Amino acid sequence: MSIEDTEVVVVGAGQAGVAMSEHLGAHGVPHLVLERDRIAERWRSQRWDSLVANGPAWHDRFPGLEFAAVAPDSFASKDEVADYFVEYAQRIDAPIRCGVDVTSVRKNTGAPGFRVETSDGAVNARFVVAATGPFQRPVIPPIVPDGAVAAQVHSSGYRNPDQLPEGAVLVVGAGSSGVQIAEELRRSGRRVFLSVGPHDRPPRRYRGRDFCWWLGVLGFWDADTPPQGAEHVTIAVSGARGGRTVDFRALSDAGIELVGMTSSCDGGVLRFAPDLATNIALGDAKYLDLLRAADEYVERNGLDLPEEPEAHVLGPAPDCATDPLLELDLAAAGVTSIVWATGFATDYGWLQVDAFDENGRPDQRRGVSAESGVYFLGLPWLSRRGSSFIWGVWHDARYVADHISTQRGYLSQHAPDRSAETDEHSRSSR
């Protein structure tokens, strides 16, 4: 079987792969984008039915195309987001091949570039971009043994309340996914427990502007070094039901039973850390810090934005925080399901090159890896706080494409010049 040749292979056709293709195309760099499923497949099949984007449509998009059927301040559904990337790929004529699984990438021996093995044959490429993003392998902590409840499912496998057996539900993780799933389950009539860990809790809107706008004008999206531990702290923000600020007091008032971080399980009894009050308080502090920074920005710039003093009034901590539940007998409480909204891990088993640190994490700077010719795209904090968001991926892809184009220029200078040899041969043969 013949081996195909191209300059760049991009692995993955989600938001990162589509953005990468646009910028490589703008540079005139021949490339292929290989996707094992469909374009933006995770938006379609690894999200729950009612999911919407967490940022408004004016923000969560690429610069070259607006959402056609979504108002700028509204939140696109998961299928609208997936359709958006399909349309974008068509507009830029991205060379995407769907249904092609990349099984391995290895450095060529005695030749530049890499051999990319796929389910559709081999490809030789001078450069490889891993654009598979951060949501590759669902993480379920090994806490609750199989059989302790009727169903355990990761948030990527949750679709709607009817999917779960009758009974109460424990949702573990109080970032955007966990909060939205817990609210949906509660509105369906379920008894719901929500395990709350450390989190960042920005306002959905403040003084007439979305939090995405505030992070932009305050320069927080462009922060290039994560605060200590920020890589592991989830953001509790939601675009569901028109977008509202996540408030754990309101969740408690709505009947969701809040507990601390899930720590262990023994004999069907689940134990929680005594950290609920602390986690809520730290989230509140980050919320108030952003409000104060916004107020200072308004005053400093003389902006005519309506004051919102009531946003600073949080009220007392809920009773569940001051008198926390530390143990839960799953059977006695009627808990039949656990939804683990506990995030994802990367999986680069197919990328068999020297591009990882001692902990197996990508060894890279702004997407440029330690292995010459290998790049990463779509990861949190790749270059800034906004790197894993739709618009941030687009800007990171531009940097990576620029780097690839520059490297191609350097490499072309080392190509053997045969013209002098040809002239000499012509003269000697006369």
C-alpha atoms as one frame of an Amber mdcrd trajectory, in Angstrom:
protein
   0.000   0.000   0.000   1.369   3.424  -0.936   2.091   5.996   1.742   0.528
   9.438   1.394   2.674  12.534   1.928   1.660  15.920   3.280   3.298  18.769
   5.176   1.060  18.761   8.272  -1.284  16.217   9.816  -3.775  17.703  12.278
  -5.330  15.083  14.566  -8.878  15.987  15.575 -11.596  18.049  13.877 -13.164
  19.801  16.815 -12.809  23.522  17.383  -9.011  23.219  17.598  -8.624  21.223
  14.390 -10.923  23.510  12.391  -9.087  26.611  13.635  -5.738  25.021  12.818
  -6.880  24.245   9.293  -7.986  27.831   8.711  -4.614  29.290   9.658  -2.559
  26.654   7.829  -4.669  27.310   4.751  -4.045  31.041   5.057  -0.300  30.281
   4.983  -0.705  27.998   1.970   0.569  24.994   3.949  -0.590  21.610   2.583
  -2.261  19.650   5.363  -4.804  16.998   6.334  -7.177  17.020   9.312  -7.980
  13.482  10.482 -11.050  12.878  12.652 -12.146   9.484  13.961 -15.831  10.464
  14.082 -17.609  13.565  12.758 -16.618  17.227  12.932 -17.121  18.463  16.519
 -18.366  15.007  17.504 -17.976  15.528  21.253 -20.454  18.407  21.150 -23.034
  16.015  19.681 -22.556  12.679  21.420 -20.645  13.372  24.662 -22.868  16.084
  26.123 -26.274  15.971  27.795 -29.364  16.830  25.771 -30.073  20.279  27.236
 -26.498  21.587  27.225 -25.844  25.078  25.898 -22.561  26.955  25.563 -21.372
  28.687  28.719 -20.509  31.883  26.850 -22.851  34.112  24.819 -22.921  33.729
  21.059 -21.094  37.028  20.454 -18.148  35.642  22.431 -17.999  31.869  21.931
 -17.236  31.847  18.219 -14.462  32.360  15.671 -13.899  35.885  14.319 -14.896
  34.964  10.761 -18.449  33.732  11.354 -21.376  34.594  13.617 -24.076  32.174
  14.750 -26.804  32.623  12.179 -29.813  31.652  14.302 -28.628  32.603  17.815
 -28.995  36.123  19.216 -25.646  37.645  20.263 -26.444  37.582  23.999 -28.043
  34.121  23.887 -26.367  30.753  24.376 -26.059  28.268  21.522 -27.225  24.705
  22.056 -24.728  21.871  21.743 -26.040  20.929  18.303 -25.928  24.556  17.140
 -22.279  24.682  18.204 -21.496  21.475  16.308 -23.342  22.731  13.211 -21.387
  25.983  13.473 -18.067  24.147  13.138 -19.348  22.054  10.247 -20.365  25.244
   8.429 -17.055  26.901   9.267 -15.088  23.937   7.915 -17.079  24.091   4.695
 -16.492  27.823   4.326 -12.726  27.503   4.596 -12.719  24.282   2.529 -10.871
  22.465   5.281  -9.321  19.170   4.094 -10.998  17.100   6.819 -11.297  13.326
   6.564 -13.889  11.915   8.930 -14.008   8.308  10.081 -10.207   8.050  10.131
  -8.675   6.922  13.423  -5.047   7.847  14.080  -3.498   4.826  15.798   0.129
   5.960  16.145   2.565   8.745  15.340   6.283   7.956  15.336   9.334   9.918
  14.308  10.828   8.738  11.034  14.223   7.032  11.255  16.922   8.596   9.094
  14.464  11.033   7.543  12.674  14.181   8.664   9.097  14.163   9.855   6.730
  11.538  11.175   4.910   8.432  10.081   1.225   8.648  10.963  -0.525   5.288
  11.047  -4.287   5.441  10.607  -7.246   3.164  10.041  -7.100   4.330   6.415
  -3.398   3.770   5.763  -0.149   5.561   6.562   0.737   9.221   6.035   4.163
  10.845   6.096   4.076  14.368   7.533   6.766  16.896   8.318   4.687  18.302
  11.192   1.959  16.896  13.461  -0.571  18.917  15.475  -2.379  17.141  18.317
  -5.693  19.003  18.296  -7.667  16.472  20.321  -8.246  18.912  23.199  -8.503
  18.227  26.937 -11.709  16.138  27.004 -10.322  12.783  25.906 -10.786  10.305
  28.752 -13.583  10.687  31.342 -12.263  10.534  34.907 -14.271   8.703  37.584
 -12.414   8.549  40.918 -12.257   4.967  42.287 -14.327   5.779  45.367 -17.689
   4.004  45.066 -17.426   0.281  44.241 -19.467  -1.263  41.460 -22.835  -2.422
  42.721 -23.099   0.121  45.541 -25.779   1.907  43.505 -27.741   0.865  40.441
 -25.972   3.270  38.078 -22.766   5.260  37.973 -22.219   7.481  34.928 -19.766
  10.181  33.976 -21.221  13.531  32.938 -20.093  12.790  29.353 -22.436   9.798
  29.365 -25.385  11.556  31.017 -28.190  12.619  28.668 -31.348  13.415  30.692
 -33.160  12.434  33.918 -35.156   9.661  32.217 -31.902   7.832  31.521 -31.352
   7.140  35.228 -33.227   4.618  37.369 -35.897   5.914  39.734 -34.552   7.290
  42.973 -32.289   9.973  44.383 -29.103  11.064  42.608 -25.705  12.176  43.881
 -23.887  14.543  41.528 -20.175  14.762  42.287 -18.516  17.973  41.102 -19.941
  21.496  41.174 -18.439  23.109  38.125 -20.552  24.122  35.147 -21.517  20.548
  34.252 -22.315  19.340  37.759 -24.418  22.368  38.675 -26.471  22.266  35.481
 -27.079  18.516  35.732 -28.040  18.788  39.422 -30.517  21.580  38.644 -32.058
  19.609  35.796 -32.448  16.519  37.961 -34.012  18.548  40.774 -36.516  20.191
  38.414 -37.497  16.707  37.222 -38.605  15.896  40.774 -35.590  13.924  41.956
 -33.980  14.180  45.357 -30.495  15.475  44.549 -27.259  15.653  46.510 -24.476
  17.842  45.075 -20.865  17.330  46.172 -19.123  20.724  46.073 -15.366  21.145
  45.767 -13.161  24.214  45.181 -14.480  26.391  42.379 -14.411  29.797  40.742
 -17.860  31.429  40.742 -18.091  34.487  38.467 -21.315  36.459  38.004 -23.217
  35.586  34.850 -23.899  39.286  34.264 -22.957  42.365  36.233 -23.849  45.969
  35.539 -25.374  44.977  32.218 -22.371  43.059  30.885 -21.664  39.321  30.667
 -18.790  37.963  32.717 -16.986  37.115  29.452 -16.923  40.845  28.694 -15.597
  41.676  32.145 -12.801  39.116  31.936 -11.878  40.616  28.573 -11.721  44.292
  29.513 -10.022  43.499  32.816  -7.328  41.503  31.006  -8.062  38.263  32.838
  -8.557  36.188  29.676  -4.989  37.048  28.669  -3.374  35.967  31.935  -0.533
  33.703  30.828   0.311  32.019  34.135  -2.363  30.133  36.071  -2.685  30.949
  39.761  -1.531  28.180  42.070  -3.942  25.279  41.651  -6.026  27.000  38.971
  -5.456  24.123  36.549  -7.685  21.993  38.776 -10.318  24.533  39.882 -13.589
  24.353  38.007 -15.653  27.339  36.912 -19.232  27.364  38.148 -21.012  29.326
  35.424 -24.011  28.471  33.305 -25.755  29.547  30.135 -28.726  27.270  30.850
 -32.240  28.748  30.878 -31.022  32.053  29.495 -27.928  32.248  31.700 -27.863
  32.906  35.424 -25.248  33.351  38.103 -24.584  30.076  39.907 -25.513  30.634
  43.571 -25.141  27.719  45.963 -27.510  29.397  48.425 -30.186  29.408  45.735
 -29.437  25.789  44.869 -29.922  24.865  48.526 -33.180  26.845  48.678 -34.365
  24.920  45.595 -33.979  21.673  47.507 -30.569  20.491  46.306 -28.733  19.015
  49.293 -25.159  20.292  49.292 -22.269  18.272  50.727 -18.499  18.641  50.734
 -16.025  16.812  48.549 -16.660  13.080  48.227 -13.813  11.322  50.022 -14.560
   7.629  50.627 -17.140   4.864  50.643 -17.358   1.976  53.079 -20.162  -0.566
  53.272 -22.549   1.568  51.271 -21.896   4.644  53.412 -20.396   7.613  51.594
 -18.225  10.085  53.496 -17.706  13.745  52.656 -14.943  16.133  53.647 -15.925
  18.859  56.153 -15.032  21.532  53.583 -18.389  22.682  52.202 -18.440  26.008
  54.058 -14.839  26.716  53.050 -15.442  25.896  49.386 -18.535  28.107  49.234
 -16.712  30.946  51.031 -13.713  30.810  48.692 -16.035  30.821  45.670 -17.856
  33.821  47.147 -14.552  35.631  47.649 -13.601  35.181  43.992 -17.077  36.366
  42.957 -16.788  39.530  45.080 -13.235  40.171  43.875 -14.499  40.291  40.293
 -17.341  42.654  41.222 -14.894  45.023  42.914 -12.503  44.911  39.962 -15.424
  45.674  37.636 -16.548  48.617  39.787 -13.027  50.048  39.796 -12.838  49.688
  36.016 -16.152  51.532  35.574 -15.064  54.383  37.816 -11.582  54.606  36.307
 -12.946  54.812  32.771 -16.025  56.886  33.469 -18.413  54.316  31.987 -22.162
  54.812  32.185 -23.122  51.347  33.432 -25.954  50.875  35.956 -24.886  50.275
  39.528 -25.832  46.923  41.040 -25.232  47.093  44.804 -27.527  44.143  45.505
 -25.093  41.838  43.691 -22.633  42.363  46.562 -25.121  41.098  49.175 -24.770
  37.347  49.540 -26.670  36.568  52.704 -25.832  33.946  55.327 -24.358  30.586
  54.469 -26.965  27.854  53.977 -27.686  25.528  56.895 -26.068  22.637  55.034
 -22.757  24.530  55.185 -22.901  25.461  58.858 -24.124  21.969  59.876 -22.662
  19.788  57.118 -23.687  16.262  56.266 -20.531  14.168  56.586 -21.941  10.679
  55.942 -24.641   9.379  53.642 -26.070   5.877  53.737 -26.805   5.466  50.034
 -29.522   2.862  50.433 -31.263   4.646  53.310 -31.285   7.908  51.337 -32.664
   6.138  48.278 -29.656   7.049  46.126 -29.736   4.832  43.058 -27.471   6.861
  40.735 -24.224   8.800  40.870 -23.284  11.272  38.143 -19.556  11.993  38.179
 -18.953  15.533  36.876 -15.288  15.104  37.679 -13.618  16.150  34.468 -11.384
  14.479  31.951  -7.799  13.395  31.400  -5.808  13.604  28.210  -4.890  10.443
  26.330  -1.916  10.659  23.997  -1.131   6.950  23.800  -1.111   7.248  20.012
   1.526  10.019  20.050   4.715   8.018  20.528   7.281  10.818  20.508   9.433
  12.615  23.058   6.980  15.444  23.705   5.985  14.768  27.338   7.396  15.557
  30.759   8.121  13.081  33.538   4.447  13.157  34.567   3.203  12.351  31.070
   1.905  15.856  30.405   2.620  17.671  27.138   5.983  19.414  27.413   5.171
  22.536  25.432   5.256  26.300  25.358   2.378  28.011  23.565   1.694  24.743
  21.787   5.249  24.204  20.546   6.448  20.924  22.044   9.851  19.687  23.127
   9.788  17.344  20.122  10.613  19.414  17.052   7.738  19.240  14.597   5.052
  18.251  17.127   2.464  20.754  18.385  -0.442  20.763  20.850  -3.624  22.794
  20.574  -6.833  23.249  22.587  -5.422  22.617  26.067  -6.241  24.774  29.119
  -3.672  27.508  29.720  -1.819  26.658  26.510  -0.889  30.328  26.179  -3.454
  32.132  28.350  -6.529  31.659  30.494  -8.774  31.674  27.429  -6.886  28.956
  25.544  -9.470  26.193  25.970 -12.380  28.441  24.937 -13.563  28.657  21.340
 -12.151  32.103  20.593  -8.931  31.340  22.496  -8.286  28.201  20.457  -8.549
  30.269  17.262  -5.832  32.674  18.414  -3.563  29.881  19.658  -3.944  28.127
  16.296  -2.761  31.261  14.532   0.422  31.266  16.633   1.079  27.570  15.948
   0.475  28.029  12.219   2.875  30.972  12.177   5.491  28.815  13.905   5.035
  25.983  11.395   5.277  28.418   8.475   8.480  29.898   9.900   9.990  26.439
  10.392   9.140  25.523   6.799  11.012  28.615   5.696  14.097  27.610   7.640
  13.967  24.050   6.347  13.700  25.198   2.733  17.066  26.941   3.129  18.688
  23.571   3.812  17.234  21.859   0.776  20.047  20.795  -1.587  20.474  23.193
  -4.499  20.952  20.995  -7.594  21.052  23.867 -10.087  24.845  24.331  -9.936
  25.426  20.595 -10.367  23.096  20.579 -13.365  24.927  23.491 -15.035  28.324
  21.834 -14.500  27.043  18.567 -15.932  25.693  20.384 -18.988  29.011  22.084
 -19.663  31.040  18.873 -19.303  28.790  16.987 -21.711  29.183  19.475 -24.536
